[in-house]
């Protein structure tokens, strides 16, 4: 049986604190994380929140993370620590298709057909922004990302999406 690493467990706690908008707890957890682990995984965990919890959640959490990082490393730029790849539509589309298909397996084609039927824009955004630009980034494995996505979906009560991502 697989168990969660201490690092992933702390990323889950940080995600929950961000979702609950618990600034004091988030500060403590980010500080604790940064003292033991590298910057990019926690950055990625909070960056991907924009997909499932909205920009306000992600912006607030990343601002808190940055403030805690600056306390520990005042002379270091985070630009040196993160994957800041240039926007490339075709790359994002190809990666998005691959990652989305990996996550949804045999339900991928029906999901794409259903989405295209009721919102072609959302289908494209899901592939490009969700799976191509965000969930396919370096810094976390797809398994780690999915565990954090499950955390968000569980807390927010999105049962259909939770079931899809559990698969």
Residue pairs with C-beta under 8 A, 6 or more apart in sequence:
4 12
4 147
7 33
7 36
7 37
7 41
8 144
8 147
10 29
10 32
10 33
10 37
11 33
11 41
11 42
11 45
11 144
11 148
12 147
12 148
12 151
13 29
14 26
14 29
14 30
14 33
14 42
14 45
14 46
14 61
15 45
15 46
15 49
15 148
15 151
15 152
16 151
16 155
17 25
17 26
17 29
18 26
18 46
18 49
18 53
18 57
18 58
18 60
18 61
18 64
19 49
19 53
19 57
19 151
19 152
19 155
19 156
21 57
21 60
23 60
23 64
26 61
26 64
27 64
27 67
27 68
30 42
30 64
30 65
30 68
30 69
31 68
31 71
31 72
33 42
34 42
34 65
34 68
34 69
34 72
35 72
38 81
39 69
39 78
39 81
39 82
40 81
40 82
40 83
40 138
40 139
41 139
41 140
41 144
42 65
43 62
43 65
43 78
43 81
43 82
43 139
44 137
44 138
44 139
44 140
44 145
45 140
45 148
46 58
46 61
46 62
46 65
47 58
47 62
47 134
47 137
48 58
48 134
48 135
48 145
48 148
48 149
49 57
49 58
49 61
49 152
50 57
50 58
50 59
50 134
51 129
51 130
51 134
51 135
52 149
52 152
52 153
52 156
53 152
53 156
66 78
69 76
69 78
82 139
83 137
83 138
83 139
85 137
87 133
89 128
91 132
92 128
92 129
92 132
92 133
92 136
93 127
93 128
93 132
94 132
95 131
95 132
95 136
96 126
96 127
96 128
96 130
96 131
96 132
96 133
96 136
97 127
97 131
97 132
98 136
99 131
99 132
99 135
99 136
99 142
100 108
100 126
100 127
100 130
100 131
101 108
102 142
103 131
103 135
103 142
103 146
103 164
103 165
104 111
104 164
104 167
105 167
107 164
107 167
111 164
112 123
115 122
115 123
115 126
116 123
135 142
135 145
135 149
136 142
140 148
146 165
149 165
150 162
150 165
150 166
153 161
153 162
153 165
154 162
